[in-house]
Amino acid sequence: MKSVNPALANEFRKSAPTYKKNDSYDALAVAKVLRDMVDTLPDAKHEDIYFTIRQLTKRRDSINKRLMIIQHQLHDQLLHVYPSYKKFFSQICGKTALYFWENYPSPQHLVGVDVDTLADDLRGASRNACSTKKATQILELIAHDGINIFSIRLNEIILLRISLQSFDIIKRI
């Protein structure tokens, strides 16, 4: 394997009667330099740093892909439990939203919770960014959905909690 110095390919490109700058012409320049100077070009050196960077990039891409899968699973689970969940928070996977989903995984957990209690909980999670208006909006949306709180099965709550835990683990990486 040979290493082509970019300056050599650049010189070839500049020596042409018409100066072109695009990927296909760059590839042609590198190929011609390689063809014409194969005996004088140095051998390519395998450096561990490039291998490490490649591995880290692949790992990051894998983590991001897994995070997207978990976010889709979370959306699916929330849709079963809270049909209007997208109107609750601007960021479904934001800090306040995740706090809400963890502490109130179903409307059953909101039975007996008044607007002020919910507002205080949300204020604590959002560093005072959520107001009583937001708590009122959430409770009204849940009431408007007309969910029978006893129709939500335990397995739906468990699946929601598993999705939340998986999301949290992936976010920490």
C-alpha positions in Angstrom: 0.0 0.0 0.0 1.4 3.4 -1.0 0.9 6.8 0.5 0.1 9.7 -1.9 1.1 13.1 -0.5 -1.8 15.6 -1.2 0.7 18.2 -2.4 1.7 15.9 -5.3 -2.0 15.5 -6.4 -2.4 19.2 -6.1 0.6 19.9 -8.3 -0.8 17.5 -10.9 -4.1 19.3 -10.8 -2.5 22.7 -11.2 -0.4 21.5 -14.1 -3.4 20.7 -16.2 -4.5 23.2 -18.8 -7.9 23.7 -17.1 -8.0 23.9 -13.4 -10.8 21.8 -11.9 -11.7 21.3 -8.3 -14.2 18.5 -7.6 -14.0 15.0 -6.1 -13.9 13.0 -9.3 -11.0 15.2 -10.7 -9.2 14.9 -7.3 -9.5 11.1 -7.5 -8.2 11.2 -11.1 -5.2 13.3 -9.9 -4.4 10.9 -7.1 -4.7 7.9 -9.4 -2.4 9.4 -12.0 0.2 10.4 -9.4 0.0 6.8 -8.0 0.4 5.3 -11.5 3.3 7.6 -12.5 5.2 7.6 -9.3 4.5 4.1 -7.8 8.2 3.3 -7.4 9.1 6.5 -5.6 6.1 6.9 -3.3 6.6 5.8 0.3 4.7 2.9 1.8 1.7 3.8 3.8 2.1 3.5 7.6 -0.6 2.1 9.7 -1.0 4.3 12.7 -2.9 3.2 15.8 -4.5 6.7 16.3 -6.5 6.3 13.1 -7.7 2.9 14.1 -8.7 4.2 17.5 -10.5 7.2 15.9 -12.4 4.8 13.6 -13.4 2.6 16.4 -14.6 5.5 18.5 -16.6 6.9 15.6 -18.2 3.5 15.0 -19.0 3.3 18.8 -20.6 6.8 18.8 -22.7 6.0 15.7 -23.8 2.7 17.3 -24.8 4.5 20.5 -26.7 7.2 18.6 -28.5 4.6 16.6 -29.5 2.7 19.8 -30.6 6.0 21.3 -32.9 6.7 18.4 -34.4 3.1 18.7 -35.1 3.7 22.4 -36.7 7.1 21.7 -39.0 5.4 19.2 -39.9 2.7 21.7 -40.5 5.4 24.3 -42.9 7.3 21.9 -44.7 4.0 21.2 -45.1 3.3 24.9 -46.2 6.9 25.7 -48.8 6.8 23.0 -50.6 3.8 24.7 -50.5 5.4 28.1 -50.9 9.2 27.3 -52.5 9.7 23.9 -51.9 13.5 24.0 -48.4 13.2 25.4 -46.8 15.3 22.5 -48.7 18.3 23.8 -47.3 17.9 27.4 -43.8 19.1 26.7 -41.9 20.7 23.8 -39.1 18.1 24.2 -40.5 14.6 24.8 -37.0 13.4 26.0 -36.2 16.6 27.9 -35.2 16.6 31.6 -38.7 17.7 32.8 -40.5 15.4 30.5 -38.4 12.4 31.6 -39.0 13.3 35.3 -42.8 13.4 34.6 -42.8 10.0 32.7 -40.7 8.4 35.5 -42.8 9.7 38.4 -46.2 9.5 36.6 -45.9 6.5 34.2 -49.7 6.4 33.9 -52.7 8.5 34.7 -53.3 6.1 37.6 -50.4 7.8 39.3 -52.0 11.2 39.0 -55.2 10.2 40.9 -55.4 12.5 43.9 -52.6 14.8 42.6 -53.9 18.3 42.4 -52.6 21.1 40.1 -50.4 22.7 42.8 -48.7 19.4 43.7 -48.0 18.6 40.1 -46.8 22.1 39.4 -44.4 21.9 42.4 -43.0 18.6 41.2 -42.5 20.0 37.7 -40.9 23.2 39.0 -38.3 21.1 40.9 -37.4 19.1 37.8 -37.3 22.1 35.5 -35.5 24.6 37.8 -38.6 26.7 38.1 -39.3 26.8 34.3 -42.7 25.0 34.5 -45.7 26.9 35.8 -49.0 26.0 37.3 -50.4 26.6 33.8 -48.3 23.7 32.4 -49.6 21.4 35.2 -53.2 22.5 34.5 -52.7 21.9 30.8 -51.4 18.4 31.4 -54.2 17.4 33.7 -56.8 18.9 31.3 -55.3 17.0 28.3 -55.4 13.7 30.3 -59.1 14.4 31.3 -59.9 15.3 27.7 -58.4 12.0 26.4 -61.0 10.2 28.5 -58.7 7.4 29.5 -60.1 4.9 31.9 -57.2 4.8 34.3 -57.9 1.2 35.2 -57.7 0.0 31.6 -53.9 0.7 31.5 -52.3 -2.6 32.1 -49.3 -3.1 34.4 -47.2 -4.4 31.5 -47.6 -1.1 29.7 -46.2 0.7 32.7 -43.4 -1.7 33.0 -42.5 -1.3 29.3 -42.5 2.5 29.7 -40.2 2.3 32.7 -37.8 -0.1 30.9 -37.7 2.3 28.0 -37.0 5.2 30.3 -34.2 3.3 32.1 -32.7 2.3 28.8 -32.8 5.9 27.6 -31.2 7.1 30.7 -28.4 4.5 30.5 -27.6 5.4 26.8 -27.7 9.1 27.6 -25.0 8.6 30.3 -22.6 6.9 27.9 
